[in-house]
Amino acid sequence: MSRDRRRGGAIAAVMLTIVMVGALGIAALIATGLYIADNVRVTERDSHDEATVETPFGSVHVRKKVRLDPDLLGLPIYPGAIRDHDSHKLASFDLDIGDRHKSFAVAAADYRTHDSVDEVTDFYRAHLPHWLISQRINGGLQLSLTKGGYKRMVAIFEDDGETHIALASMGEPASN
């Protein structure tokens, strides 16, 4: 019987140790979360078009530009397509983590035309012959190219009797 008591005591000690380590881990996570929450600052400027988020680990600076030059997309625009003026957006992100700095930009625009999806698709296939057709979307398609630190995308789809063309470019600011 003394052997069973020793085994039971050892199991209880192991279980107590596991519970204590778990409680300490949870306490450490809570303390870390509170520290980060107390030390994160968000600063907005220019009517919410620019923001900086500073954390103990680094900072992120985001700038939104409402006016976008379509040439910055680096993509051909379908002839006669009408752009949705509310859709032209450009945002740039600057990431500083310690001594490392990384810049990133995202540009996007939407266009529409009365030409068929097939006509628009033929245009983009002719102008972007080496691009990957990555996905069919409701009778339309998506073309994409990832190269040299940037990604470009064209999505073509039909909606309400019109062909919609979504153009996007993501990568280093110089490429956008």
Secondary structure, DSSP 8 states (H G I E B T S, - for coil): -HHHHHHHHHHHHHHHHHHHHHHHHHHHHHHHHHHHHHT-EEEEETTTTEEEEEETTEEEEEEEES---GGGGTS---TT-EE-GGG-EEEEEEEEETTEEEEEEEEEEEEEESS-HHHHHHHHHHH-TT-EEEEEETTEEEEEEEETTEEEEEEEEEETTEEEEEEEEEE-GGG-
